[in-house]
Each structure stands twice: as C-alpha cells, then as structure tokens.
C-alpha cells in the first residue's frame, strides 16, 4: 500500500522522525485533486504522529467523503484494527463521512452497535459517536472487504478533533499515574523497574501488600496480574488501574486484602506496541502472547523478564503463587468474562470455576455464561496456557476479557456502552472478589464489608462529574454544551 506523503509539523511524540518511519500521516492536508495554493478552511489536516496514534493513508473521495487506511502493526501487515488520529482546519458545520476501509478482521462489534470515540480541544472528555451515525458493511469498491463508515459534523472551527477505536490509554499516561502513586510514599506499595523494552521503555512491576502485618511470617498467597500484552486493547489498562486504585485505597476490604495477600502487577507488558499505536504486536511484529514458551531476551525482553520472575517465585517455597490473571479486551463479545484451562481432574475443574462465579456476583457486567475453558492448540503460547502447565494444581491461570463496546446486565434490554469509569469499576470488583475467594469476609466490620461504590454509566449528555457522582441541574446544563452535534 502506498504511504501518504509525510510533511513537517509539530508532533506529540518523542521524535517525529520515528513516527514518520512507522508510516503514520504527519499533518497531512487533504485538498481536492488539482487544487494548488495554500489550504483553505475545510481542507482537512489529518495527523497520527503522536503517542499511540495510527492512521496510514487518506484518500480524498469528495469534499464530504474520505477513505481512511489503518497503518498495519509495525513489521506485521496482518493486523489492522486500532486507529487514533486528529483532524483540524475544519469549517463550522462541515459534514463528512469517514470510511475506514482496510480492517484486518471481518467479525466486529460494529455490527452490534459499537461506535468510535471522539473528543476535541474544547470537549476533552471522550464520547462515543451515536450508533445511528455508524455503518458496517461489505463494500464492492474495496474488494468486498468490510468497511466501517461514520458520519460526523464539525461544529467548532478552532477545535482539533480526535477519533479513536476505543478510549486510548498511553504509555505516558501510565508513567504519570505510577509516578503520582509513588509520590504518595505508601508503605504497602513498591514500584520497581523489572526490565526495559526493545526501545528502552520501562517495564514496571508493582507489589502491593502490608509488610507490617503480624501474620507476615505465615505464608501469604500471591496474585500476579498482567495487562496490555496486546497494545490496542486499551480497556485492559482501565481495568488494571481500577484494581490498583482499589488495592491502595483505605477501603476496609483493601486493607484486609493487603494483610493477607501479595499482589504483583505488571500494568503494561508491551510498552513499545502501545507507544507505536499497534493493535496486536510488539515493535518487531511479534504477538507476544504466543511466545511464553520460549521468550527471547533480545526479541521479547519484557515477556522474558516477567516469565523469569514467575518461574523464580514458583520455585520459592515461601511463596504460594495461586493466581495468574492476564487482562485483555475482546472485539466481538459483550461483557466481561474469563478463559480458563481444561483439566482431567474434575475436582480441579470445579475449583477453577469458583473465582469467576464469585466475580459474577460482585460485578453486574461480568458474564459467567460467556466464561469458557479450553485447550486450543493456537492458544498454547499464551500466558494462561503456558503458566497453567508450569504452576502446580493449587494455582489458577485465567485470561480476563472485557468487551471493547458494552455489557448486558440481568435486567437490561439493551447493551450499556462501557465508559472509562465502568472499565475501572470492573477492575475494582475483580480486586474485591479476592476477599470472597479467600473467605476473609469475617474480618470485615460486623461481617458486612462496606460496598464498593459503582458509578452509573455516564449518559451521552453527561450527568456525572467523572467520578460517578451525580451533579446538579446547573452542571448538567453546562455539560450539554460539551457534547457534539449529531
């Protein structure tokens, strides 16, 4: 595929040159064919030369229609799903149709009402586009490939608009978050650099446990959690942050868990892929979740470092490594759900089902019926499968999946789209479930733990203050000003 011309311009990346080499459009002005002279208002300027950006090529179809091509993962042309780009130099009330024409997957939640997310300079909170403005169909003009088209009306000339496949969660955002946690000097939180990626980005490891508890001589259970091995699966980072936020909080359940359990968390297994705006792969084009059996210290250094640590802990008689959970996002299913392993021993099969059953009781968006246990050959190199074979029969390895789009609850007749807040809520509920699993409920006040506040999903017009707290009429009216025309 021919790449778009790369033009100089300000970028939000470490180096504009690096992004240009990756193949993202760089402040690309798309003018009508044959037009010469300085660009006019309404000649759209596309850019993806920023962290986690992805847009490889733009074709002008008409003043109102543009074909957009996703840039494939670096060193791997098979994966084209994640997009994240900005548009500026718009004309007020300019209506356009964007066609994303080269998805590598045919099955998609776009068939079920999913829509891209948008924000702009004056409205910095991500919002989903209304599903009625999004179409997903086989297109004869593109060799009958599936195309996702969406209509949009630009309403403020001075705004820069940003569109993405899902809510982005960048490497820099994680570093900022971990830095702010570290500055709190919490006695039960330790942050370490476990290693570096190929491009020398940090591989962070958090350990959360109370080291001063009187029971510390007794063997503590250990829970290991990883996320973002697949870089385009950004909801995994929101879940992971929800887990961390809860475990470091002063919530009585969190305090009990810190006394009895050691939590080790690697929030971003593939920092290069996340930074580069890949969907599935690392810088060198590897799907890291197929290389657990024999990771290379130079080609898969982050995986190699995590595997070494887990193997080392597994050999330590003082450590009881009971859970490994790898967090992902799913592009065709609704709700949160889990994958587990298949065992011959029926009793072990039943024990493995306990945690997802308990999570189902705590999280309204988690589906036990979608949870499944398998031994597919293609999944042999995944963390869940490899570590399930490595660890002993008292350990459980799961993949936790969450929909890129929405969830159905017991009482709902229509899917409820996920927000950043409701992804984080699922993370908090995952953490909370360990209290039930380890039967520590008797340690809470009067045996009744304080309930975790579950923020309600935010409506498209926005009637919360971003923390799940209802706001008054005056604030709601202001929020209406912050939404997009449809």
N, C-alpha and C positions, 0 to 999 in steps of 0.2 A: 504494500500500500504506500503510495507516495505521501510524504510528510508535508505538512503545511510549511510555508516559509517562516523562519524564526526571525523576529525583529527585536531590537533592543528595547528595553523598558524596565521599569522598576519591578522587582520581584520580591516576594516574601520568603525566599528560600535562602539557604546558606550560601549557595552560589548559583547565579542564573545560568552559568555555563553548564553546570551539571544537569540542570533541568532541561536545557536545550538539547543536550546529548541524549537524554532519556526519550525525548520526542514529543514533549508537550507543546501546545501552541503557546506563544510568548507575545502577549499584547498584539494579537493578530487582528488587523482591521479588515473586515469583510465588506467590500464595496461591490456595487453592481458591475458585471463584466463590461469592459470598455471605459469605465469611469477613470478619469485622471484628475489630479489636483488634490488639495487637502481634503481629508474625510469630512463629511457633513454630519450634523446631528442625525442620529438614526442609522448611520453606518456602524453596525455593532462591532465592538472591540472585545474579542474573546481572549481569556488568559487562563492558563493552568500551571504557570511556573511558580508554584508556591507549594508549601508542605502538604503532602497527601493529595495534591492536585492531579487530575487526569482528564485530558482531552487532547486527542492526537491530530485531529484534522477537521476542518469545517468546509462544507460545500454550500455556496450560495445557490438557492433554487429560485427564489424571488425575493422581493423586498420584505415579504411576510413569512418566508419559509426557508429553513436551513437544515441540511443534513449534518449530523454530528457523529464523528467516529471516535470510539473509545480507543485510547492508546493501550496496546496489549501489555501485559506484565513484562518487566524487563527480562530479556533473554528467554522468554517463553511466550510465543504467539498464541498459545491455546486459550489463554484466559483473558476475557474482555467483558467485565461486568461493572466494576467500580468506575464512577465518573465524579468529578468535582471540579467545577470551573466557575469563572466570573464573567459577567457581561457588563460593559459600560458604554458610554457615549450613546445612550438611548434617547429617544424622543418621547415626550409625555404622551400617554395614551397610545403608544405604539404597540400594536398587537402582532404577535409572532407565533409560529408553530415550529418547534424544535423536534426533529426526528432523530432518535438515537438508533443507528441503523446496523451496527455490527456486533450485537451481543453474542457471546460465545455459547450461552445457554438458551434453550428454547423454552423449557419449563420456567415459569416465573410467577411471583406473587402479583405482578402487574395484571395478570388475568383475573385476580381476585380482588382488585380494587386498590392495590398499593399505588402510591404516587411518590415522585421525587420530593425532596425537601428544598426549601428556598429561604433565604434571608437577604437583607440589604443593609446598606450603611445606616439608614435611619431606623430600621427594624431588625436589630441584631439577633433576635431570638428565632431559631429555626422553626419553620412551619411546614406542614405537608400541603402540597397543592391539592385542591379539591379533586377527588377521583373522577368527577364528570368531565374534567379537562384533560384526562389521560386516556390514551388508546393504545392497545397492544394487539398486533395483528401480523399475519404473514403478508409480506409486501412483494408484489410481482416485479417492481422496479429494482429490488435488491435480491435477486435470485431466490425469491420466496423465503428469505430469512425473516425472522421475527423482528419487528420494529416497534419501538415504544415512542409514540408521539405525544407531546403535550403542548397545549395552548397556554399562552401567558400574555398578560397586558402589563407593560412597563408604565408606572404611574408617576415616577418622580425622576426628572431629567438628571439631577446631580447625584443620584444614588448609583453605587456599584452593586449589582445583584449577583448572588452566588447560588448555584444549583448543585445538588449532590444526590447520589444514590440513596444515602442514608446519613443520619447525623454524624459528621466527622468527629473523630477523637484522635488527635495527632500525637506524635512523639513528644513535641514541645509541651503540649497540654499535660501529658503525663509527668514530664520532668518538673513542670511548675507545681503540679499537685503534690508530687512526692517531696519537693523542696519545702513546700509550706507545711507538710506533715512533720518533716524532720525538724523544722524550726520550733515546733511546739515542745520538743525535748520530752516526749512522753516516755516514762521509764519502761513501758511494756512494748515499745516499738523500736525495732532496729532495721535500718536500711543499709544494704551492702551492694557493692558492685560485684556481681557474680562473674562477669566477663564483659567482652566487647564484641560487637557485631563486625562483619567484614568491613564496613565503612566506619568502624570505631565509634559506634554509638553504645551507650550504656545498656547493659543487661542488668536490670535491678532485681534484687531479692529483698522482700520484706519478711521479717519474723515478728509475729505478734503473740506475746504470751506474758504472763505475770511471773517474773523470775523470783519475786519475794514471797510467793505463797508458801505457807508452812508445809504443804504437801509436795514441795518441789523434789524431795528425794524419791518420791514414788514415781513410777514410770508414767510419763504423760503421753496421751495419744497425740499423734501428729497428723495434720491435714495439709496436703500440698495442693495448691491451686495455680493453674497457669491460664493465660489468655493471649489472644492475638497472634497465634501461630499463623493464622490466615489473616493477612493485614487488612483486607477490605471488610472484615466482619467487625465493624466498629461497635455494634451493640455489646459485644463481649467486654469492651473496656468500661462501659457504663455499669454493667453487672459487677465487674471486678471492683470498681470504685465503690459501689454500693456495699459489697462485702467488707471492704477495708473501712469505709466510713462507720459502719455499724460496729465492727470489732474494736475500733479505737475509741468508741464513744463511752459515755458514762452510763449508758443504759444498763440496768441491773443484769440482764441476760448476758450482755457483752462482758461484764465484769466476771461473772461465773465462768463463762467460756475461757477467758484468759487464764483463770486459775487452774483449769483442768485440761486444756488443750493447747498445743503449739500449732499455730497457723503459719505456714510458709507460702508466700505468694510471689509468683513471677508475673507481673501485670502485662508485660509485652515481650513475647518470645521472638518476635520478628520485627525489631525496630527499623531495619533498613526498608523492608517491604512497606511498612506503614508510612515512613517518611516519603518514599518514592511514589506513593499512590497506586501500588499494586493491589490486585484483588486476592490472589491466592499464593503468590510466590515470594521468595527472597530476592535480593539483588541479582543473584546468579541464576535465577529461574527455577529454583528448587521449591517444590511443595514440601516444606519442612515436616509436615505431618505424615509423610511417607518414609521418613529417614531415621526413625527412632532406633531401628535395629542396629545400625552401624553408622552413627553420625561422624562426619569428618571434622577434625578440629580446625581446619582451614576453610572448608566449604560451608559447614553448618556449625560455626563456633558457639552460637547461643544454645542450640539443641545439645551439643556435646557437653557444654558446661552444666546444663540442667540435669542431663542424664547421669553425668558423673556424680553430682551431688546426691541424686536419688539412690543410686547404687551404693554409694558410700553410707548414706543414712540407713539403708536397708540391711547393711552388714553390721551396724552398730547395735549391740544387744540392749543398750539403754534406750533406744528409740523404737517406738511402736508406730510404724507408718501405716495408718489404717485407711486413708482416703487419698486418691489422686483424682482431681476433677479438672478437666480441660474445657474452657468455655469458648463456645463458637456462636455464630449466627447462621440461620437457615434461610435459604432463598425461595423455598417452595411450600413450607409448612407454617401453620399458625401456632401460637402459644409458646411457652417454654416446655421442654421435655428432655429426656435423657436417653443416651445409648449406654448399654452395659454389655458385659461379656456373657458368653454361654459356658455353662459348666455341666459336667456329668453328674456331679453330686447335687441331688435335689434340694438338700437342706441349705447348701451354699446358694443355690438359685433363689430360694425364699429369702435368705438373709440379705442378698443383694438388692432385693425389691423393697426392703424396709425404708431406706433413705428416700427414694423417690415417692413412696406412698406418704411419708411424713411431710415432705415438701409440698405435696399436693394439698394437704390440709392447711398449710400455712400460707400458700401463695395462690390467690384466685386465678392467676393466669397460667399456672403450671398444669400440664395435662399428663396424668398417668397413662391414659389410654394411648397417647402418642409415643410413650416411652417404650423402647424395644431393646432386645438383647440379641446380638448377632455375632457371627464369626466369619463374615465375608472375607474372601481372600484379598480383595483390593484394600481392605482396611488393616492388613497385617502390620504395616509400618507406622500405624497411628500410636499416639501416646497411650490411649486407653487399652489397645490390644497388646502392645509390647509390654507395658508395665503390668498389665493383668497377668501376663505369663511369668514376669520376673518376681513379683511380690508373692508372699505366701497366702494361704487360703483365708486368713483373717483380714486381708486388705481388699478394698473395693476401688475399682477404677471406672470412672464414668466420663463421658462427654456430655456436657450440659449445653443444649442448643436453645436458642431463642429466635423467634421469627423476626425477620427484617421489617415486618409490617405490623401485625396485630395479634390480638388474642380474643378468644371467646370465653366468657365465664358461664357458670352454670345457669344463670338467669338471663343471659344476653341473647337477643335475637339477631344482632348484627355484630360483626367484629369491631373491637375497640382498638384503634391505632395506638401503637406504643409511642411514648414520648421519652426524652432523656430521663425524666423523673421516674417513669414507670419501669424502665430498664433497671435503674438503680434500686427501685423498690424490690424487684426480684432478687437482686444481689443481697439486700438486707434480709430477705426472707430465707435465702439459702443459708446465710450465717446463723440465723435464728433457729433453723431446723436441727443444728447440731446439739442444741440443748435437749430437744426431744429424743434425738437418737441416743445420746449418752445418758438418758434418764436422769438429768440434773435438775428437773423441774422442782424437786423437793427442796432445793437450795434457794429458790426464789421466795420472796416475802409472801407468807400465807399460802405458799404453793401456787400462787397466781401471778405469773410474770406480767409486768407492765406491757400492754400491747404495743407493737410497733406501729407507728403512725403510717398509714398507707395513703399517700397523696392521690387524690382522684385524678384521672386523666384530664389533661388540660384541653378545653374545647378550642375550636379553630379561632374563635374570637378572643380566647384567653380570659378565664375568670379566676386565675390564681396568681400568686405573686412569684411563681417559680419555685416555691418551697412547699407546694401542696396546701397552702393556707388560703382560705377564701378571702377575697378582698371586697371592699365596699363598692357601691354603685359608681361613685365618682371615679375610682380606679378602673373599674370595668369599662366605663365610657372612654377613658383615656386609652385603654388597650385596643378599643375598636379602631382608633386612629392608627394603630400599629399593624393592622392587618393589610393584606394585599387585595386590590380589586380583582374580581373574577369575572 
